[in-house]
Structures are given as C-alpha cells and as structure tokens.
Amino acid sequence: MARLFGTDGVRGLANDLLTPALAVQLGQAAARVLTADAPAAGRSRRPRAIVGRDTRASGEFLDHAISSGLASSGVDVTRVGVLPTPAIAHLTATQDIDLGVMISASHNPFEDNGIKFFARGGLKLDDAVEDEIEALLGRVEDLPTGAGVGRVIKGETVADQTYINHLVDSVATDLTGLRIVVDASNGAAFTVGPAALRAAGAEVIVINASPDGLNINADCGSTHPAQLQSYVRSVGADMGVAYDGDADRCLAVDAEGNLVDGDQIMGLLAVGMKEDGTLGSDTLVVTVMSNLGLILAMRKAGIRTVQTGVGDRYVLEKMLAGGFTLGGEQSGHVIDTLHATTGDGVLTSLRVAARLKRTGRSLAELASIVERLPQTLINVKGVDKAAAGTNRAVQEAVTAAEERLGETGRVLLRPSGTEPLVRVMVEAATQEETDAVAGELAEVVRTNLSL
C-alpha cells in the first residue's frame, strides 16, 4: 500500500481520498504521537492545538472533522479559520501550542485538499514521525471521556492580528511611498497579506481577494501571474506580489511587468543580508532546480550556495543543520529562519519591499544580479522512472551532455515523486543549445525506459 503522507502532508481529492472520517483518524493519531511527551515535559494542562485552513469549500468540513479528532483525544483546539500556512507555523512556535494543523492543498485546484501538521516549535514533521501517525490510523484506543475530552473554541481575530504584528515587526521598515499590487490568489492570505503590507506603510492594491470556496488559484496567484503583470503596469505600481493558495510562497513582478521568480528573490535578499551581516555563514541554501544563473551570481557576490533535493522541507533541514539563515526554491518558497520556521510568502513580499525602500533602487535593478540561463524542462511520460539512475544508456547520455556543456550549463535528470515520468532539465548559454540537448536526452530516456 502506498504511503499516505506525501512530500507535504496528506493531500488528495477532497471527500474521496481525504474524507471527514480520515480527518478524524488523523486528528486522533496525531494527538497520540505529537503530545506523547507532554507529561515528561512537566505540562499538567491538557495539550493544545490550533487548526487553520485556506479558502476551499472542503476545508470547512475538514476543519470540523480534524478538530473533532483532536478534541476526542483530550486536546483543546482553537480553530483560527482562514490563515496562511506560515501563520499556523508561527503561532505553533510562539503561543505555547503542542501541535498545529493546516488544511490546504497549496497551489492545487480547489477540488483537492490536504492536511499538514506542525510539531511543537512550529516545524514540519520528519518522515519517521509521519510514519508513526500513519501506523496509528484507526487504531487509537482508550480515548478520554467526561471532563477529559478536549474543548473547541474559535479564535480568528486574535490570531490574525498576532501574525500581522509579527510580520511587520520582523521587517521593521516603513514602506510609505511604495505602491504594491497584491494578487491574493483567492486564498489564505486574502486578508492578512494586504493588511500586513498596509500596516508597514505601503499603498496596496488588491486583486483576486474575493474567495468563494471554488476560485482559489483559478487563473491567478503565483501559478498564473499574467493578470498581475498586466495590472502592475496599468496602475504604475512599484512592484507586485503573487501568493499561492496557502501563501507559503511568493513571486514578484517589477514595475515593467517582468516576473521575478524565487531564484531572483533569493538572490537579491541574500546580497542584502550579506551586507547587513545576517546571512548565516554567507551561505544560501537552494534546491537542484535553482537556475545556474543564481549560483553564478552568488559566487560573484561572495556567497556560497548549498544544494538540496526538491522540497522546502529538505531546504529547511539543511539550513537548521548548518546554521544558515536563508534558503528556498525557484517556485517562490523562501525560508528566513531569523523570523520563520517555514516558507512565508507574505514575509517574503515584505522583505522584498523593504529592500526596495532601503536601497532606493527598483525591483528590476535589484533582480538583475541574477542573469537566468536559458532553461528547458521536458517531462517524459510513460517510462520506468525507477530505472532512471541505473540505466547505462541514459547515464552515458547524461555524461556526454554534461561534457558538451562544460561550465556554461548543466543537466538534471530527476524521476517525479508522484507520477510515472522523468523530468529532464537542461540549462545552457543559449536557448537553441538548451532545447537541442534537452530534446536529445528526452528521446534517450523515452527509448530506453519505455514501459
């Protein structure tokens, strides 16, 4: 049987894979695993949890279901309603909370949903802890009765303001004079994202902030930035920012309407942090999907880069292990461990805006330090992805391509974590060469790994 937990919690079609019954069981199992050390830690009170969600219609019943599972296990639950994933992480880390729950499928379409957990301290769970929870599904016994059951309360307003105050205090920069367009993706940050930027002094124009339960991520947000790019130009804004459904990622748009991706955001923030002495060990942590242009730009700026596998949790693991303070992904997950325990799209947008204000430079100028190399990504479907790393013909083709590109490009061949396909990514000095090498490698993969 396939593992229930994926790369970021349990995710699937709501009311199909992800049912209320499963949510109750996840709540009961998570309560058993994540509060097991409460007596040893000397806490005599009942364990506490917070539950947040994005704007999907299915999140409404899943919120009630997992809260029921937690409370039936003797956990006091505060339902904070619609809030970004990083807000749940922050509250779990700072409000004497034993575990946090976020109900969201991030950038996925509205019919999907997901449940992810944060342990005490606001950190995502490692695989071993997730496996413990999964092993207990439907097997939790000896549930409390009477006065031993948990209580469920609502606490939206206080949670919203606490998170906004944290964001503004973290940036500590007056953004007065900046005009910023926010694409809230009809998602979890539709209220707190614009509110935080306004509280910092910016003039904010908001689009896609009218969620109806069905329109989250629909042709908007970080996965569909075209509308934002046009809007920034039309209103003469200094910049625009686009969040995804749960607002743990952020992409930006400069005043000319050009997209500024996660690599460019990390690059401009890393240079600023190096200048003010807050970039841990003068190191930026990125994944193997980051553009080679970022690596070269950081090298020129005297900043070391450390690479990890794809996934923000792996970036964070490397950051915590090395004492590094900035890392993230090309997709816009940016982690600042000075102020957060996970990727935070709203915090990222504030930090980018603060960099503009402090330097007096445009976003286009700040982002220009990263000259992106042409990149081609081909998804080769219907192949044996497990053999990608062992097939001799494929490996010989990769080696030959790497020798051909030398230091002016790179090759990444990666099996998908969720689909029967292999991703072939190539970067080179010209688009023509990039397309040619990627096409040749994709054909080798298709021919030698076909199912």
JOTA-V379245 format. One line per field, one symbol per residue. psi: psi as a letter, one per 20 degrees, with the letter a starting at -180 (. if undefined). burial: b if it has 16 or more other ideal C-beta (glycine too) atoms within 10 Angstrom, else e. A space follows every 10 residues. Layout:
psi=???
burial=???
//
This chain:
psi=pqpgpbimap qappjegnrh ghgghggggh gggijhjggh jjoirqqqqq prrajqhhhg hhghghhggg hijkpppooj boqqghgggg hhhiklphqq ppoqkdirrh irrrpqqprp ijqqqrhggh hgghhipjjp rlqqrciiqr qprqlggggg hggggggghh hlpojpippp ppoijkbhjh ghghhghghi iqppppqlkm pjiijpjokr ahimjggggg ggghjkqhrq qprahjkjqp qrprhijppo ahghghghhg gghhhjjjop klppprriiq qhhgghghgh jkpqqpqrrp phhhggghgh hikqipraqh ijoppnihir jrpohggghh hgghggghhj qrhgghiiho opqpppppoo rkrnhhjhii pggghhhggh gghhhcijar ppopqqiiqm rppoppprhq hghghggggg ghhggggijp .
burial=eeebbeebbb bbebeeebbb ebbbbbbbbb bbbbbeebee eeeeebbbbb bbbbbbebbe bbbbbbbbbb bbbbbbbbbb bbbbbbbbbb bbbebebbbb bbbbbbbbeb ebbbbbbbbb ebbbbeeebb ebbbebeeeb eeeeeeeebb ebeebeeebb ebbbebbbeb bebebeebbb bbbbbbbbbb bbbbbbbbbb bbebebbbbe beeebbbeeb bbbbbebbbe bbbeeebbbb bbbbbbbbbb bbbbbebebb bbbbbbbbbb bbbbeeeebb eebbbbbebb bbbbbbbbee bebebbebeb bbbbbbbbbe eeebbbbbbb bbbbbbbebb bbbbbbbbbb bbbbbbbeee eebeebbbbb ebbbbbebeb eebbbeebee beebeebbee beeebeeebb bebbbeeeee bbbbbbbbee eebbebbbeb bbebbbebbe e
//
